[in-house]
Amino acid sequence: MSTSTTASVSTHILDTSVGRPAEAVAVRLSARAGRDAAWRALGGSATDADGRCKDLPALPEGTTHVRLDFAVEAYFEKKQADAQQDAPANRDSGAVFFPEVAITFAVNPGEHYHVPLLLNPFGYSVYRGS
C-alpha cells in the first residue's frame, strides 16, 4: 500500500495518574470507507513498556474513518491490585469506571495520524499528535 493513497495510524497511552506509560493495554483497530459504511476490524496489538503500539495493521485504501478501541479495564485492575497496600481504598466499589475507551476519527489519504490517549482512573483525553 502506498502512503500516498492510504492514511496511517499510531498511538500511545500515558497514565496521567502516575505520569508513566500504560503497558500491556490491548488496542484494536477498525476502519470504514464512508460514514455510512460498516466497520471492518483490522486487528490489534498491545502497548509496550513505553505505552506505544508499534505494530498496528495498515489501513486499507479508501479508509475515511478509523476507530481505536482500548481495553483499559485489565490495566486498571492490575494497577489496583499492585497498589492495594500503598493507597487508600478506591472511592468507588472497586469497579473500573471506564473499562473501554473508543476513539473514532476521520482520516485523509497520505496523512499520518498519531492519536495519544491520556488516561487516568476517572477520565481520559485524546488529541491528534505528531
Helices and strands as residue ranges (DSSP letters): E 8-15, E 20-21, E 26-32, E 40-46, E 52-53, E 65-71, H 73-82, E 101-106, E 112-114, E 117-120, E 123-126
